[in-house]
Amino acid sequence: MRMSARQFASLSLVLLTCPALTQQLASTDSSASEAAVKAIRGEAIRSHMRFLSDRLLQGRAPGTAGYDIAAHYVATELEGMGVQPGANGSWYQPVPLRKAILDSAKSSLVLVGSGNEEKLTDGEDYVFVADVLRPESSVEAPLVFVGFGVTAPDQNYDDYAGVDVHGKIIVAIYGAPARFPSTERAYYSDGVVKAKNAVAHGAAGILTIMLPEDQKRYPWAWLVPQIRMGEMRWLDAQGNPHNAFPQLRTGALLNQHSTEVLFTGAAKFLDQAFAGARAGKPQAFALPWNARIHTASARNEIKSANIIGEIAGSDPAVRDQYVVYTAHVDHLGICPAINGDNVCHGALDNASGTASLLEVARAFASLSRPQRRSVLFVFVTGEEMGLLGSDYFAHFPTVPLEKIVANVNIDGTPGLLYPMKDVVALGIEHSNLSQDVETASRQMGYEVSPDPMPEEVMFIRSDQYSFVLQGVPAVNPSDGTKSTDPKVNGLDVIKKWLTQQYHTPLDNMDQPLDYASAAKATGLTFLIGFEVAQQHDPPKWNEDDFFGARFGPRHKGRSAEAD
């Protein structure tokens, strides 16, 4: 006879209060999870990666046939595992997108000073951000330097203090003050947060400059083609691009030479302004130039789907709650050629994450008894263009937002570059998901280490951030810096990969990758979500956490657009 939901819930309560039975259940869970981890194989991760990063898929850019092939591959694999469609009976959640590509020949930037003009050169002195709102835009306005362009009351910091930028174009340094705690530094570095702040102060546009140390990490020759790939936004029900600001008539990144020109004759030398920025001192002053800017952008609207699978939970008391795993399927498409290859294959970023999430789904599907909570496997589009697919899903989830208890994101499978001794779990400091990471790491034999590169603000740069902004605790397991091979310096390997292969055709299947290590790390990722799926209480933000305080109360009735 089938047990009713009420009977099952009552029995669950009895079991939870009986130590002997609780221990027995824990032992059963442990045995089941260990068996599921063994179902994750390096060979399977490699085969998924090989298909997804093949040049036939042309880099999996959203809105292309290559991306659609990848999406169908993912759905077919999920179906073969016995996973159910998770998008209202379908595998696919269409995401409406608008893409804009700058027409450089019709665009220009001229600096107008006292009696002279300086015409800057596209691609050499500056690179424009394409306009998703307008086919053409013109603006001429004074330039005002505003430090990092950050207003942070919680840090007693405001770059706009004492300066009027209404109707003017601001010049702001990339990033946020290094003296901020890493969480706050990440948040205030977010381009959307900066744009909203500029709009709130009445700015008409933003020119971004970079500290010399950031220019070393992100060379100009690498940045220009990245930006020229265009801008993309998801569209709301009225067809309006999300997080696009009509008040801002222009946006561009300037190189070192043009930045030096801007500060010629200014209240401070450029070196002084940079020194103030490094010291974390708010600063703002007018620059001795107006900028005359015209941009032209070609725009088109496309659709690119998220792929969603579901495994229902087994406990009626909590199976209407969801652990959401994410990984982005997309990459950059066609890009500047290296050694005759013009495809950005995205093998590690993020064919590997897609492959690992498929194997996580396989591990869940292999459980003899399904986990207590339900699990969604959300393979998203448009991450490389600004976390678009995950942000769309977080705004329009296929299950009630308040029923999503946690997000576990995979962006670049940990362990591929070398056999890891430790793991860095981005976001671990914000919620009690830290306990699940610690438990899973012990089980897999990993140490847990802090983020070794807070200056990269990685936590806001991948899909977990879309969930954080909607109040959902999230974590992103990523590479540790310690290797079981004493000859390997993990941090050096990571930094070399980021500067030489990241977002280039060299991120392909020819690079040396450790699939056995990746399989072990994928087991860790599985266990983190499995722990959450089995627990009675959902994860919680830590008390007084920065993100929790801003976004955590959303489930108590705040609008999803409140922030």
C-alpha positions as CSV (number, residue, x, y, z in Angstrom):
1,M,0.0,0.0,0.0
2,R,1.3,3.4,-0.9
3,M,2.1,5.7,2.0
4,S,0.2,9.0,2.0
5,A,2.1,12.3,2.1
6,R,0.9,13.0,5.7
7,Q,1.9,9.5,6.9
8,F,5.3,9.9,5.2
9,A,5.9,13.4,6.8
10,S,4.9,12.0,10.2
11,L,7.3,9.0,9.8
12,S,10.0,11.4,8.7
13,L,9.6,13.4,11.9
14,V,9.8,10.2,14.0
15,L,13.0,9.1,12.2
16,L,14.6,12.5,12.7
17,T,14.0,12.3,16.4
18,C,15.3,8.7,16.8
19,P,19.2,8.7,17.1
20,A,19.7,5.1,16.1
21,L,17.5,5.4,13.0
22,T,18.9,8.8,12.1
23,Q,22.4,7.2,12.2
24,Q,21.2,4.4,10.0
25,L,19.7,6.8,7.5
26,A,22.9,8.8,7.4
27,S,24.8,5.6,6.7
28,T,22.4,4.7,3.9
29,D,22.8,8.2,2.4
30,S,26.6,7.9,2.6
31,S,26.6,4.6,0.9
32,A,24.3,5.8,-1.8
33,S,26.3,9.0,-2.4
34,E,29.6,7.1,-2.6
35,A,28.1,4.8,-5.2
36,A,26.9,7.8,-7.2
37,V,30.3,9.4,-7.1
38,K,31.8,6.3,-8.6
39,A,29.4,6.7,-11.5
40,I,31.3,9.9,-12.5
41,R,34.0,9.0,-15.0
42,G,36.8,11.1,-16.5
43,E,36.3,9.4,-19.8
44,A,32.7,10.7,-19.9
45,I,33.8,14.2,-19.1
46,R,36.4,14.1,-21.8
47,S,33.9,12.7,-24.4
48,H,31.3,15.5,-23.7
49,M,34.0,18.1,-23.9
50,R,35.4,16.7,-27.1
51,F,32.0,17.0,-28.8
52,L,31.0,20.4,-27.3
53,S,34.3,22.1,-28.2
54,D,34.6,20.7,-31.7
55,R,35.1,23.3,-34.4
56,L,31.9,22.0,-36.1
57,L,30.0,23.9,-33.3
58,Q,31.9,27.1,-34.2
59,G,32.4,28.2,-30.6
60,R,28.7,27.8,-29.4
61,A,27.8,31.5,-29.5
62,P,24.2,32.2,-28.5
63,G,21.8,32.4,-31.5
64,T,24.0,30.2,-33.7
65,A,23.5,26.7,-35.1
66,G,26.5,25.6,-33.1
67,Y,24.9,26.6,-29.8
68,D,21.6,24.9,-30.8
69,I,23.5,21.7,-31.6
70,A,25.1,21.8,-28.2
71,A,21.7,22.4,-26.6
72,H,20.2,19.4,-28.3
73,Y,23.2,17.3,-27.3
74,V,22.7,18.3,-23.6
75,A,18.9,17.5,-23.8
76,T,19.5,14.2,-25.5
77,E,22.0,13.2,-22.9
78,L,19.7,14.1,-20.0
79,E,16.8,12.2,-21.6
80,G,19.0,9.1,-21.9
81,M,19.8,9.2,-18.2
82,G,16.1,9.3,-17.3
83,V,16.1,12.9,-16.2
84,Q,12.8,14.7,-16.9
85,P,12.3,17.9,-18.8
86,G,12.3,20.8,-16.4
87,A,10.9,23.7,-18.4
88,N,7.1,23.2,-18.1
89,G,7.2,19.9,-20.0
90,S,10.0,21.0,-22.3
91,W,13.8,20.7,-22.2
92,Y,14.1,24.3,-23.4
93,Q,13.4,27.7,-21.9
94,P,13.8,30.2,-24.8
95,V,15.6,33.4,-23.8
96,P,14.8,36.4,-26.0
97,L,18.0,38.4,-26.7
98,R,19.1,41.5,-28.5
99,K,22.6,41.8,-29.8
100,A,24.4,45.0,-30.9
101,I,27.6,45.2,-32.9
102,L,29.3,48.5,-33.3
103,D,29.9,50.0,-36.7
104,S,33.4,51.4,-36.2
105,A,33.4,53.2,-39.6
106,K,30.5,55.3,-38.6
107,S,31.6,55.9,-35.0
108,S,34.1,58.5,-33.6
109,L,35.5,60.0,-30.4
110,V,37.0,63.5,-30.5
111,L,38.4,65.3,-27.5
112,V,37.7,69.1,-27.6
113,G,40.0,71.3,-25.4
114,S,40.6,75.0,-25.2
115,G,41.3,75.9,-28.8
116,N,42.3,72.4,-30.0
117,E,40.8,69.0,-30.9
118,E,42.3,65.5,-30.6
119,K,40.7,62.8,-32.7
120,L,41.3,59.4,-31.1
121,T,41.6,56.2,-33.2
122,D,39.2,53.3,-32.7
123,G,41.0,50.1,-31.7
124,E,44.2,51.9,-30.8
125,D,43.1,54.6,-28.3
126,Y,39.6,53.4,-27.4
127,V,37.0,50.8,-28.1
128,F,33.3,51.5,-27.9
129,V,30.7,49.4,-26.2
130,A,27.9,48.8,-28.7
131,D,24.5,50.3,-28.0
132,V,21.6,47.8,-27.6
133,L,19.0,50.7,-27.3
134,R,19.8,52.9,-30.3
135,P,21.0,52.5,-33.9
136,E,22.8,55.8,-33.5
137,S,23.7,58.1,-30.7
138,S,25.5,61.4,-30.3
139,V,26.7,63.3,-27.3
140,E,29.1,66.1,-26.5
141,A,29.7,66.9,-22.9
142,P,32.4,67.8,-20.4
143,L,34.5,65.0,-18.8
144,V,34.7,64.5,-15.1
145,F,37.0,62.0,-13.3
146,V,35.2,60.2,-10.5
147,G,37.8,57.7,-9.2
148,F,36.3,54.2,-9.4
149,G,32.8,55.7,-9.8
150,V,31.8,54.0,-6.6
151,T,29.4,55.1,-3.9
152,A,29.6,52.8,-0.9
153,P,28.0,54.1,2.3
154,D,28.8,50.9,4.2
155,Q,32.5,51.7,3.5
156,N,32.2,55.4,4.2
157,Y,33.3,56.0,0.6
158,D,31.9,58.1,-2.2
159,D,33.8,59.1,-5.4
160,Y,30.9,61.5,-6.4
161,A,31.1,63.5,-3.2
162,G,31.3,67.3,-3.9
163,V,31.1,67.0,-7.7
164,D,28.3,67.6,-10.2
165,V,28.2,65.2,-13.1
166,H,24.7,65.9,-14.3
167,G,24.7,65.8,-18.1
168,K,28.5,65.1,-18.2
169,I,30.5,62.1,-19.2
170,I,32.3,60.4,-16.3
171,V,35.8,58.9,-16.5
172,A,36.0,56.0,-14.0
173,I,38.7,53.4,-13.1
174,Y,37.9,49.8,-13.7
175,G,37.2,47.9,-10.4
176,A,36.8,49.1,-6.9
177,P,39.1,50.1,-4.0
178,A,41.4,47.3,-2.9
179,R,40.9,48.3,0.7
180,F,37.3,47.1,0.6
181,P,36.7,43.6,1.9
182,S,36.7,41.2,-1.0
183,T,32.9,40.8,-1.0
184,E,32.2,44.5,-1.1
185,R,35.0,45.0,-3.6
186,A,33.3,42.4,-5.9
187,Y,29.9,44.0,-5.6
188,Y,31.0,47.6,-6.2
189,S,33.1,46.4,-9.2
190,D,30.0,45.2,-11.0
191,G,29.5,47.2,-14.2
192,V,25.7,47.2,-13.7
193,V,26.1,48.6,-10.1
194,K,28.4,51.3,-11.5
195,A,26.1,52.2,-14.3
196,K,23.1,52.6,-12.0
197,N,25.2,54.8,-9.8
198,A,26.2,56.9,-12.7
199,V,22.6,57.3,-13.8
200,A,21.6,58.2,-10.2
201,H,24.1,61.1,-10.4
202,G,22.8,62.2,-13.8
203,A,25.8,61.2,-16.0
204,A,25.4,61.1,-19.7
205,G,28.0,58.4,-20.4
206,I,30.9,56.4,-19.0
207,L,34.5,56.2,-20.2
208,T,36.5,53.5,-18.4
209,I,40.2,53.5,-17.7
210,M,42.4,50.9,-16.1
211,L,45.2,50.9,-13.6
212,P,48.6,49.7,-15.1
213,E,48.5,46.5,-13.0
214,D,45.0,45.7,-14.5
215,Q,46.3,46.4,-18.0
216,K,49.0,43.7,-17.4
217,R,46.3,41.2,-16.4
218,Y,44.1,42.2,-19.3
219,P,46.3,43.4,-22.2
220,W,44.8,45.8,-24.7
221,A,45.3,43.5,-27.6
222,W,43.2,40.9,-25.8
223,L,40.5,43.3,-24.6
224,V,39.6,44.9,-28.0
225,P,38.3,41.8,-29.8
226,Q,36.4,40.8,-26.6
227,I,34.5,44.1,-26.6
228,R,34.1,44.1,-30.4
229,M,32.1,40.9,-30.2
230,G,29.3,43.1,-29.2
231,E,26.8,43.7,-26.4
232,M,23.8,41.5,-25.6
233,R,20.8,41.8,-23.2
234,W,17.8,39.7,-22.5
235,L,14.4,41.3,-23.4
236,D,11.5,41.6,-21.0
237,A,7.8,41.0,-22.0
238,Q,7.6,44.5,-23.6
239,G,10.8,43.9,-25.6
240,N,12.9,46.2,-23.5
241,P,16.6,45.2,-22.9
242,H,17.2,44.4,-19.2
243,N,19.9,46.4,-17.5
244,A,20.2,48.8,-20.3
245,F,20.2,52.5,-19.4
246,P,18.9,55.1,-21.9
247,Q,20.3,57.9,-19.8
248,L,23.9,56.8,-20.7
249,R,24.5,57.8,-24.3
250,T,27.9,56.3,-24.7
251,G,30.4,53.9,-23.2
252,A,34.0,53.1,-24.1
253,L,37.2,51.7,-22.7
254,L,40.3,53.9,-23.1
255,N,43.9,52.7,-23.4
256,Q,46.9,54.1,-21.5
257,H,47.9,56.6,-24.1
258,S,44.4,58.2,-24.4
259,T,44.1,58.2,-20.6
260,E,47.3,60.2,-20.4
261,V,45.9,62.7,-22.9
262,L,42.8,63.1,-20.7
263,F,44.8,64.1,-17.7
264,T,47.1,66.6,-19.5
265,G,46.6,69.8,-17.7
266,A,44.2,68.3,-15.1
267,A,44.1,69.1,-11.4
268,K,46.1,66.0,-10.7
269,F,48.7,64.1,-12.8
270,L,47.5,60.7,-13.9
271,D,50.1,59.0,-11.6
272,Q,48.7,61.0,-8.7
273,A,45.1,59.9,-9.5
274,F,46.2,56.3,-9.8
275,A,48.1,56.6,-6.4
276,G,44.9,57.9,-4.8
277,A,43.0,55.0,-6.2
278,R,45.4,52.4,-4.9
279,A,45.2,54.1,-1.5
280,G,41.4,53.8,-1.5
281,K,40.8,57.6,-1.4
282,P,37.6,59.0,-3.0
283,Q,38.5,61.5,-5.6
284,A,36.7,63.5,-8.3
285,F,37.6,66.6,-10.4
286,A,36.9,68.0,-13.8
287,L,39.1,67.2,-16.7
288,P,40.1,69.9,-19.2
289,W,38.3,68.3,-22.1
290,N,34.9,67.8,-23.6
291,A,34.2,64.7,-25.5
292,R,32.3,64.7,-28.8
293,I,31.1,61.1,-29.5
294,H,29.0,59.4,-32.1
295,T,28.3,55.7,-32.2
296,A,26.4,53.6,-34.7
297,S,25.3,50.0,-33.9
298,A,23.7,47.3,-35.9
299,R,21.2,45.4,-33.8
300,N,19.3,42.1,-34.2
301,E,17.0,40.0,-32.0
302,I,17.7,36.3,-31.4
303,K,16.6,33.5,-29.2
304,S,18.9,31.1,-27.4
305,A,17.6,28.5,-25.0
306,N,18.5,27.4,-21.5
307,I,18.2,23.6,-21.2
308,I,16.6,22.4,-18.0
309,G,16.3,18.9,-16.5
310,E,14.7,17.8,-13.3
311,I,14.9,14.9,-10.9
312,A,12.0,15.0,-8.4
313,G,12.6,14.6,-4.7
314,S,11.4,11.6,-2.8
315,D,10.3,13.3,0.5
316,P,6.8,14.9,0.2
317,A,7.8,17.3,3.1
318,V,10.5,19.0,1.0
319,R,10.3,17.8,-2.6
320,D,8.6,21.1,-3.6
321,Q,12.0,22.7,-2.8
322,Y,14.8,22.8,-5.3
323,V,18.6,22.7,-5.4
324,V,19.6,24.3,-8.7
325,Y,22.8,23.3,-10.5
326,T,24.0,25.6,-13.3
327,A,26.7,25.6,-16.0
328,H,26.9,27.7,-19.1
329,V,26.9,26.0,-22.5
330,D,27.8,29.1,-24.6
331,H,31.1,30.5,-25.5
332,L,32.4,33.3,-27.8
333,G,32.0,31.8,-31.2
334,I,34.4,33.0,-33.9
335,C,37.3,35.1,-32.6
336,P,40.8,36.3,-33.7
337,A,42.8,33.5,-35.1
338,I,45.8,31.9,-33.5
339,N,47.9,29.5,-35.6
340,G,45.2,29.6,-38.3
341,D,42.4,28.6,-35.9
342,N,39.6,31.3,-35.5
343,V,37.2,29.3,-33.3
344,C,37.0,30.0,-29.6
345,H,36.4,26.4,-28.7
346,G,35.8,27.0,-25.0
347,A,36.9,23.5,-24.0
348,L,37.6,24.4,-20.3
349,D,35.4,27.4,-20.4
350,N,32.8,25.9,-20.4
351,A,32.4,22.7,-22.3
352,S,34.0,21.2,-19.2
353,G,31.4,22.7,-16.8
354,T,28.6,21.4,-19.1
355,A,30.3,18.0,-19.2
356,S,30.6,17.9,-15.4
357,L,27.0,19.0,-14.9
358,L,25.9,16.2,-17.2
359,E,27.8,13.7,-15.0
360,V,26.4,15.3,-11.8
361,A,22.9,14.6,-13.3
362,R,24.0,11.1,-14.1
363,A,25.1,10.6,-10.5
364,F,21.7,11.8,-9.2
365,A,19.9,9.6,-11.7
366,S,21.9,6.6,-10.5
367,L,20.7,6.9,-6.9
368,S,18.7,3.8,-5.8
369,R,16.3,6.2,-4.0
370,P,16.0,9.8,-5.2
371,Q,17.3,12.6,-2.9
372,R,14.8,14.2,-0.6
373,R,14.6,17.6,-2.3
374,S,14.1,18.0,-6.0
375,V,17.1,19.0,-8.2
376,L,17.1,21.2,-11.3
377,F,20.0,21.0,-13.8
378,V,20.0,24.3,-15.6
379,F,22.4,24.6,-18.6
380,V,22.3,28.3,-19.5
381,T,23.0,30.5,-22.5
382,G,24.7,33.9,-22.7
383,E,27.0,33.7,-19.7
384,E,29.9,35.2,-21.7
385,M,27.7,38.2,-22.7
386,G,26.8,39.1,-19.1
387,L,25.2,36.1,-17.3
388,L,22.2,36.5,-19.5
389,G,20.7,33.0,-19.4
390,S,21.0,32.5,-15.7
391,D,19.7,36.1,-15.0
392,Y,16.7,35.4,-17.2
393,F,16.1,32.1,-15.4
394,A,16.5,33.8,-12.0
395,H,13.9,36.4,-13.0
396,F,11.6,33.9,-14.7
397,P,12.3,30.5,-13.0
398,T,10.4,27.4,-14.0
399,V,9.6,26.8,-10.4
400,P,8.7,29.3,-7.7
401,L,11.7,31.4,-6.8
402,E,11.0,31.1,-3.1
403,K,11.3,27.3,-3.5
404,I,14.8,27.5,-4.8
405,V,17.0,26.9,-1.7
406,A,20.5,27.0,-3.2
407,N,22.5,27.2,-6.4
408,V,25.7,25.3,-7.1
409,N,27.4,26.6,-10.2
410,I,30.2,25.0,-12.4
411,D,32.2,27.4,-14.5
412,G,35.3,25.6,-15.6
413,T,35.6,22.1,-14.1
414,P,38.0,22.2,-11.2
415,G,41.0,19.9,-11.4
416,L,41.5,19.8,-15.1
417,L,44.7,21.8,-15.1
418,Y,46.5,19.7,-12.4
419,P,45.6,17.1,-9.7
420,M,44.2,19.2,-6.9
421,K,44.9,19.0,-3.2
422,D,42.5,21.8,-2.2
423,V,39.4,23.5,-3.5
424,V,38.3,27.1,-3.6
425,A,34.6,27.4,-3.2
426,L,33.6,30.9,-4.3
427,G,30.8,32.2,-2.1
428,I,31.6,30.0,0.9
429,E,31.8,32.9,3.3
430,H,28.3,34.1,2.7
431,S,26.0,31.3,3.9
432,N,26.0,28.0,5.8
433,L,26.5,26.3,2.4
434,S,30.1,26.4,3.8
435,Q,29.2,23.4,6.0
436,D,28.1,21.4,3.0
437,V,31.3,22.3,1.1
438,E,33.4,21.3,4.2
439,T,31.5,18.0,4.5
440,A,31.8,17.1,0.9
441,S,35.5,18.2,0.7
442,R,36.4,15.9,3.7
443,Q,34.6,13.0,2.0
444,M,36.6,13.6,-1.3
445,G,39.9,14.3,0.5
446,Y,40.2,18.0,-0.3
447,E,41.3,20.9,1.8
448,V,39.2,24.1,1.5
449,S,41.2,27.3,0.8
450,P,40.2,31.0,0.5
451,D,40.0,32.8,-2.8
452,P,43.7,33.4,-3.8
453,M,42.8,36.1,-6.3
454,P,40.2,38.5,-4.8
455,E,41.3,41.2,-7.3
456,E,39.6,39.1,-10.1
457,V,36.2,39.4,-8.3
458,M,35.3,36.0,-9.6
459,F,32.2,35.6,-7.5
460,I,30.3,38.2,-9.5
461,R,31.6,37.0,-12.8
462,S,29.7,33.7,-13.3
463,D,26.1,32.4,-13.1
464,Q,25.9,32.0,-9.3
465,Y,25.7,35.8,-9.0
466,S,22.4,35.8,-10.9
467,F,20.9,33.7,-8.1
468,V,22.6,35.8,-5.3
469,L,20.9,38.9,-6.7
470,Q,17.6,37.1,-6.3
471,G,18.3,36.2,-2.7
472,V,19.4,32.6,-3.2
473,P,22.5,31.3,-1.4
474,A,25.1,30.1,-3.9
475,V,28.5,28.6,-4.2
476,N,30.9,27.9,-7.1
477,P,33.5,25.2,-6.5
478,S,36.7,26.2,-8.4
479,D,40.4,25.3,-8.6
480,G,42.4,25.2,-5.5
481,T,46.1,26.3,-5.8
482,K,47.7,23.3,-4.1
483,S,48.6,20.3,-6.2
484,T,49.2,16.7,-5.1
485,D,52.2,17.0,-7.5
486,P,54.8,18.9,-5.5
487,K,56.4,20.1,-8.7
488,V,53.2,22.1,-9.6
489,N,52.5,25.6,-8.4
490,G,48.8,25.7,-8.9
491,L,48.4,29.5,-8.7
492,D,51.1,30.0,-11.4
493,V,49.4,27.5,-13.7
494,I,46.0,29.3,-13.3
495,K,47.5,32.7,-13.9
496,K,49.4,31.4,-17.0
497,W,46.2,29.9,-18.3
498,L,44.2,33.1,-17.7
499,T,46.8,35.2,-19.6
500,Q,47.6,32.8,-22.5
501,Q,44.6,30.6,-23.2
502,Y,41.5,32.1,-21.6
503,H,39.0,33.3,-24.3
504,T,41.3,32.3,-27.2
505,P,41.3,29.4,-29.7
506,L,44.0,27.8,-27.5
507,D,41.3,26.7,-25.0
508,N,40.9,23.5,-26.9
509,M,41.2,19.8,-26.5
510,D,44.9,19.9,-27.4
511,Q,45.9,21.4,-24.1
512,P,47.0,19.0,-21.4
513,L,44.0,18.2,-19.2
514,D,43.7,15.8,-16.2
515,Y,40.3,14.1,-16.6
516,A,40.7,11.8,-13.6
517,S,41.3,14.8,-11.4
518,A,38.2,16.5,-13.0
519,A,36.1,13.5,-12.3
520,K,37.1,13.6,-8.6
521,A,36.3,17.3,-8.4
522,T,32.9,16.7,-10.2
523,G,32.2,14.2,-7.4
524,L,32.8,17.0,-4.9
525,T,30.3,19.2,-6.8
526,F,27.7,16.4,-6.8
527,L,28.2,15.9,-3.0
528,I,27.7,19.6,-2.2
529,G,24.2,19.6,-3.8
530,F,23.4,16.1,-2.5
531,E,24.1,17.4,1.1
532,V,21.7,20.3,0.6
533,A,19.1,18.0,-1.0
534,Q,19.1,15.7,2.0
535,Q,18.9,18.1,4.8
536,H,15.8,19.1,6.7
537,D,16.5,22.8,6.8
538,P,17.3,24.9,3.7
539,P,20.6,26.9,3.6
540,K,20.6,30.3,5.2
541,W,22.6,33.5,4.7
542,N,25.1,34.2,7.4
543,E,24.0,36.8,9.9
544,D,24.8,40.3,8.7
545,D,26.3,39.0,5.4
546,F,26.7,41.7,2.8
547,F,24.8,39.9,0.1
548,G,22.3,38.3,2.5
549,A,21.4,41.7,4.0
550,R,20.8,43.2,0.5
551,F,19.1,40.4,-1.3
552,G,18.2,37.7,1.2
553,P,14.8,39.2,2.4
554,R,13.5,39.0,-1.2
555,H,11.7,35.7,-0.5
556,K,9.7,37.5,2.2
557,G,7.8,39.6,-0.3
558,R,10.2,42.0,-1.9
559,S,9.9,42.6,-5.6
560,A,12.4,40.8,-7.8
561,E,13.1,44.3,-9.3
562,A,13.7,45.9,-5.9
563,D,17.4,46.2,-6.6
